[in-house]
Amino acid sequence: MTFSSPGSNMADDTAVAVYYGPLPWFQDQLKRKQTTDLLGLAFELDEASRRHIHVIAGQEAPTEEPSARPRHVTAESGDYASLSEHVITNFMTLVRMIRPMHLHLHNPPAHVYAQLEREFTVKVMRYEYPRANRDLLIRFRDNFQAHLVGQSAVKESILAALYPLTTRRRAKPVVLMFYGPSGVGKTETAQLINSLLGGALMRKQFSMFHNEKFASYLFGGTHSEASFARDLLDRESGVILIDEFDKANSVFHSAFYQLFDGGIFEDKNYLVNVGPAIIVCTSNYGTEDEIRAALGEALYSRFDSLVQFKPLSHDEIRQVIDRLVNDRFSNLESDERDQLDLAAVKALLYPLAGNSGNVRRLGKLADGVISLLLVRALLSDPAQIEVAPHIEDAAT
């Protein structure tokens, strides 16, 4: 295969389309087209540049016919990381050497888009993310108690906070801070909202970032590195969940000013407009004053609503235990259910109602009790089952 020289004008009639949105959507746009990967063509070019043809004196040099122009050349969001910095910087050179009839690029770096825009009339298509509407508010209200125990004030606060998104006047995101103790439903509430909207939830846990990599992730490093901006472009959901926001070092707070203010996030490689999305940050802060002191007035004032999740009462914890055990039982095989007494399992867990309000922890303990009872039944252990004291020790 031979390619045209970079100076050739054969690619001037290339039709360029840029797609901003999740990968499945991009792939769906091209499913009826026979496509060729830009990355594979770039590797072929690199291999061709390394080949040397030796011609013996008196013989004619072999010639190759130029290859047919590829019809539909595509690049996905993750492909750019496999290209060298030099290729990204001189992307137009690559395009002119490949000379595609149609070029389809998914979430390209801003520098690539700028080059294309100078040379071509670029058609831009953007994914329409699920948007909150009045039907969402109704379904959230009606489904809330089936997913969470207690927290009635939370439901009202969230409904009020989401209402502006139901009007076309709102073009920027609603930014919420869910705060309160661990395991009382903050993350689960964000997941509920997203499940009602649809799409795979974009969830980032800031507790996982404690080194210099976090700086490049937020502010942008080389184009081949993971970045928050690229993840925002690739997302499917209208909900952006930032778990454990309180674990991020305060030096990174400025990265969120523009995002929370107007829905724009920009690093050295990408520019993203999230539009009327729902951004949920979770934390273990105890009060609004604690949030203001930790985040500073500049970031604190950018939250549209601060939603407090309170510790569960004794009765509410018993309700949680009932739900957890019922849910676990429904997922057991029939022969396993025959080995267990539903009421007895709950009775073993009820003593925890006074000392563990962490729903996540209670779920693990329920799993442990059920597994212990089943394995003893399987092994026909005649020993008396006394698990409640051990569970209490584990919980404390």
VOGU-3710 file (C-alpha; in Angstrom, 3 decimals, decimal comma):
1> mtfsspgsnm> 0,000/0,000/0,000  1,241/3,484/-0,776  -0,024/6,776/0,582  -0,072/10,269/-0,829  2,501/12,794/0,286  1,582/15,278/3,033  1,521/18,103/0,511  -1,104/16,448/-1,686  -4,449/18,200/-2,001  -6,321/14,925/-2,573
11> addtavavyy> -7,897/15,115/0,887  -9,388/18,562/0,389  -12,778/17,008/-0,314  -12,750/14,894/2,850  -16,035/15,136/4,734  -15,242/15,489/8,435  -17,707/14,703/11,207  -16,968/15,001/14,940  -19,135/13,205/17,488  -19,288/14,217/21,153
21> gplpwfqdql> -20,898/11,643/23,415  -20,653/8,051/24,704  -18,961/5,331/22,670  -22,062/3,094/22,152  -23,897/6,081/20,628  -20,966/6,832/18,299  -20,809/3,209/17,193  -24,544/3,208/16,586  -24,209/6,234/14,273  -21,843/4,252/12,037
31> krkqttdllg> -23,329/0,764/12,277  -24,531/0,796/8,659  -21,177/1,961/7,286  -18,171/-0,169/6,427  -15,435/1,572/8,379  -11,653/1,519/8,616  -9,816/2,317/11,859  -7,648/5,399/11,696  -5,326/3,814/14,247  -4,623/0,841/11,965
41> lafeldeasr> -3,914/3,131/9,024  -1,561/5,209/11,161  0,379/2,078/12,107  0,584/1,094/8,432  2,004/4,509/7,632  4,571/4,121/10,378  5,592/0,709/9,046  5,816/2,034/5,480  8,122/4,826/6,615  10,514/2,225/8,030
51> rhihviagqe> 10,750/0,166/4,827  13,702/0,640/2,489  13,765/-0,561/-1,115  17,165/-1,512/-2,526  17,453/-1,315/-6,330  20,143/-3,259/-8,172  22,017/-1,307/-10,833  20,495/-1,819/-14,256  17,096/-2,827/-12,915  13,987/-0,697/-12,673
61> apteepsarp> 12,721/0,217/-9,240  9,479/-1,567/-8,363  6,422/0,634/-8,336  3,242/0,375/-6,334  -0,121/1,655/-7,368  -1,584/4,129/-4,891  -4,205/2,428/-2,765  -7,858/3,306/-3,109  -8,984/6,061/-0,794  -10,613/4,606/2,319
71> rhvtaesgdy> -14,287/5,518/2,388  -15,142/5,847/6,093  -12,227/6,244/8,521  -13,039/6,323/12,234  -11,268/7,023/15,520  -12,768/6,331/18,941  -12,098/8,293/22,097  -9,509/5,835/23,404  -7,590/5,640/20,120  -5,841/8,996/20,436
81> aslsehvitn> -3,868/7,719/23,443  -2,106/5,257/21,119  -0,889/8,040/18,830  2,338/9,843/19,624  2,354/13,459/20,745  3,961/14,357/17,408  1,071/12,805/15,458  -1,517/14,634/17,564  0,321/17,919/17,081  0,450/17,346/13,311
91> fmtlvrmirp> -2,867/15,578/12,898  -3,617/17,228/9,559  -0,487/15,624/8,109  -1,871/12,208/9,040  -5,253/13,037/7,483  -3,670/14,166/4,215  -1,554/11,051/3,981  -4,539/8,776/4,596  -6,834/10,963/2,387  -10,155/9,475/3,547
101> mhlhlhnppa> -13,422/10,292/1,800  -15,166/10,564/5,167  -13,497/11,048/8,548  -15,512/10,285/11,691  -13,874/11,281/14,980  -15,239/10,457/18,431  -14,437/12,902/21,265  -11,154/14,157/19,760  -8,724/16,266/21,804  -9,302/20,006/21,409
111> hvyaqleref> -6,031/20,444/19,502  -7,123/17,891/16,894  -10,480/19,608/16,459  -8,809/23,022/16,064  -6,638/21,721/13,222  -9,596/20,193/11,419  -11,696/23,318/11,820  -9,020/25,405/10,109  -8,958/23,113/7,058  -12,490/21,724/6,684
121> tvkvmryeyp> -16,114/22,484/7,264  -16,604/20,198/10,259  -19,985/18,686/11,003  -20,441/18,410/14,776  -22,927/16,031/16,377  -23,621/15,877/20,096  -25,309/13,175/22,136  -28,492/14,283/23,847  -28,062/13,243/27,468  -31,083/12,230/29,553
131> ranrdllirf> -32,553/15,363/31,079  -34,663/15,801/34,165  -38,337/16,504/33,529  -41,505/16,572/35,563  -42,070/12,871/35,018  -38,703/12,236/36,715  -39,831/14,221/39,762  -42,995/12,148/40,020  -41,161/8,838/39,662  -38,478/9,913/42,165
141> rdnfqahlvg> -41,143/10,845/44,694  -42,984/7,562/44,200  -39,881/5,334/44,271  -37,908/7,010/47,038  -39,332/5,109/50,003  -38,937/1,782/48,201  -35,183/2,395/47,996  -34,413/4,235/51,237  -35,667/4,036/54,792  -36,331/7,363/56,480
151> qsavkesila> -34,720/10,536/55,103  -38,092/12,111/54,244  -36,539/15,594/54,353  -33,998/14,442/51,768  -36,745/13,620/49,301  -38,281/17,086/49,546  -34,907/18,845/49,271  -33,929/16,924/46,145  -37,282/17,456/44,452  -36,971/21,209/45,023
161> alyplttrrr> -33,359/21,233/43,796  -34,160/19,307/40,596  -37,180/21,370/39,624  -35,210/24,086/37,738  -33,947/21,402/35,333  -37,522/20,708/34,217  -37,692/24,104/32,512  -35,922/24,956/29,252  -34,582/28,089/30,914  -31,966/25,983/32,706
171> akpvvlmfyg> -28,935/25,341/30,480  -26,375/24,599/33,193  -26,150/21,762/35,739  -27,703/21,522/39,170  -24,944/20,826/41,697  -25,865/19,013/44,916  -23,851/18,179/48,024  -25,137/15,100/49,871  -23,602/15,109/53,345  -23,939/13,010/56,479
181> psgvgkteta> -22,612/9,790/58,032  -21,510/6,796/55,968  -23,969/4,147/54,884  -27,250/6,075/55,181  -28,137/6,270/51,467  -26,218/9,146/49,830  -24,721/7,148/46,986  -27,852/5,012/46,668  -29,965/8,156/46,192  -27,734/9,350/43,346
191> qlinsllgga> -27,981/5,885/41,795  -31,774/6,008/42,098  -31,950/9,344/40,256  -29,713/7,987/37,511  -31,694/4,754/37,178  -34,823/6,830/36,569  -33,038/8,905/33,918  -31,237/5,985/32,254  -27,682/5,330/31,105  -24,661/3,922/32,915
201> lmrkqfsmfh> -23,858/6,161/35,878  -20,622/8,160/35,725  -19,189/7,649/39,218  -15,792/8,833/40,428  -14,471/8,097/43,912  -12,072/10,802/45,001  -10,793/8,725/47,909  -8,830/6,736/45,321  -6,772/9,753/44,261  -3,989/10,659/46,664
211> nekfasylfg> -0,942/11,222/44,488  0,414/13,375/41,703  -1,670/11,423/39,163  -4,763/13,213/40,440  -3,389/16,572/39,282  -2,912/15,345/35,715  -6,308/13,620/35,861  -8,060/16,875/36,748  -5,957/19,506/34,977  -4,791/17,385/32,044
221> gthseasfar> -1,467/15,699/31,420  -0,347/14,167/28,161  -3,141/13,301/25,747  -2,530/9,603/26,469  -3,319/9,902/30,191  -6,725/9,367/31,747  -8,568/12,598/32,434  -11,745/13,769/34,116  -12,629/15,851/31,046  -12,441/12,870/28,695
231> dlldresgvi> -14,516/10,805/31,129  -17,139/13,566/31,067  -17,223/13,395/27,265  -17,458/9,590/27,263  -20,232/9,348/29,851  -23,698/7,961/29,067  -25,611/9,410/32,000  -27,194/12,716/32,857  -25,975/12,228/36,440  -22,347/12,808/37,424
241> lidefdkans> -21,561/11,322/40,836  -18,416/12,411/42,655  -18,199/10,187/45,714  -16,233/11,192/48,815  -15,675/14,736/47,602  -14,329/15,609/51,029  -11,315/13,331/50,426  -9,918/15,547/47,631  -7,107/17,882/48,632  -8,196/21,538/48,742
251> vfhsafyqlf> -5,565/22,400/46,125  -7,854/20,771/43,550  -11,012/22,703/44,453  -10,396/25,395/41,837  -10,746/22,772/39,090  -14,490/22,677/39,793  -15,334/26,383/39,852  -16,247/26,696/36,178  -17,939/23,277/36,062  -20,205/24,061/39,007
261> dggifedkny> -20,853/27,636/37,823  -21,713/27,121/34,177  -21,243/23,461/33,314  -17,914/23,981/31,527  -14,872/21,838/32,321  -11,605/22,458/30,510  -8,141/20,973/30,807  -5,126/21,215/28,511  -6,573/18,609/26,099  -10,366/18,826/26,223
271> lvnvgpaiiv> -13,230/21,272/26,584  -16,545/19,897/27,858  -19,960/21,486/28,270  -22,070/19,154/30,424  -25,234/21,203/29,942  -28,224/20,715/32,283  -26,775/17,687/34,030  -27,159/16,634/37,671  -23,863/16,743/39,565  -23,938/15,006/42,950
281> ctsnygtede> -21,031/15,227/45,388  -21,134/13,046/48,492  -19,234/13,634/51,708  -19,157/12,755/55,400  -19,337/16,351/56,595  -21,612/16,769/59,581  -22,915/20,324/59,169  -23,120/23,118/56,617  -20,642/25,151/58,672  -18,177/22,268/58,418
291> iraalgealy> -18,630/22,205/54,640  -18,038/25,947/54,356  -14,922/25,746/56,520  -13,463/22,788/54,587  -14,261/23,915/51,041  -14,014/27,657/51,406  -16,653/30,204/50,493  -15,784/30,197/46,773  -16,619/26,515/46,276  -19,284/26,286/49,003
301> srfdslvqfk> -21,356/29,013/47,340  -21,392/27,149/44,022  -23,562/24,301/45,319  -27,218/24,742/44,408  -28,377/22,656/47,356  -26,827/21,061/50,440  -28,823/17,929/51,313  -28,328/16,481/54,778  -28,679/12,734/55,372  -29,300/11,995/59,043
311> plshdeirqv> -28,384/8,930/61,126  -31,087/6,275/61,164  -33,246/5,778/64,245  -33,556/2,457/66,078  -36,859/1,665/64,344  -35,509/2,678/60,939  -32,530/0,362/61,339  -34,928/-2,518/62,092  -36,786/-1,649/58,863  -33,479/-1,731/56,998
321> idrlvndrfs> -32,700/-5,163/58,467  -36,121/-6,444/57,370  -35,535/-5,197/53,819  -32,011/-6,559/53,624  -32,970/-10,026/54,835  -36,051/-10,155/52,597  -33,918/-9,176/49,623  -31,271/-11,812/50,418  -33,932/-14,496/50,833  -35,489/-13,652/47,461
331> nlesderdql> -32,146/-14,352/45,781  -31,585/-17,755/47,412  -32,333/-21,078/45,768  -35,512/-22,806/47,022  -33,547/-25,532/48,831  -31,499/-22,857/50,617  -34,633/-21,034/51,752  -35,934/-24,325/53,159  -32,925/-24,441/55,488  -33,585/-21,033/57,018
341> dlaavkally> -36,158/-19,392/59,245  -36,693/-15,840/57,955  -37,894/-14,508/61,306  -34,989/-16,162/63,137  -32,419/-14,541/60,847  -33,953/-11,122/61,465  -34,010/-11,769/65,194  -30,274/-12,483/65,134  -29,655/-9,115/63,445  -32,080/-6,943/65,433
351> plagnsgnvr> -29,634/-6,433/68,338  -27,545/-4,374/65,903  -30,302/-1,775/65,681  -28,778/-0,010/68,664  -25,170/0,188/67,515  -24,897/0,124/63,701  -26,663/2,553/61,405  -24,455/1,856/58,408  -26,690/0,177/55,824  -23,733/-1,028/53,791
361> rlgkladgvi> -22,250/-2,704/56,856  -25,595/-4,215/57,833  -25,880/-5,738/54,370  -22,512/-7,468/54,735  -23,455/-8,737/58,174  -26,765/-10,097/56,849  -24,826/-11,930/54,144  -22,485/-13,324/56,776  -25,290/-14,609/59,019  -27,149/-16,272/56,155
371> slllvralls> -23,969/-17,886/54,834  -23,037/-19,144/58,292  -26,464/-20,705/58,846  -26,435/-22,319/55,407  -22,978/-23,789/55,762  -23,857/-25,231/59,175  -26,980/-26,777/57,689  -24,927/-28,180/54,829  -22,399/-29,729/57,206  -25,134/-30,794/59,664
381> dpaqievaph> -23,313/-29,053/62,481  -25,102/-30,055/65,705  -23,572/-27,136/67,589  -25,975/-24,514/68,863  -26,017/-21,439/66,644  -25,143/-18,350/68,644  -24,034/-15,765/66,138  -25,543/-12,570/67,448  -22,706/-11,780/69,939  -20,085/-12,273/67,248
391> iedaat> -21,995/-10,030/64,843  -22,221/-7,301/67,458  -18,456/-7,501/67,977  -17,891/-7,191/64,233  -20,215/-4,221/63,983  -18,473/-2,322/66,732
//
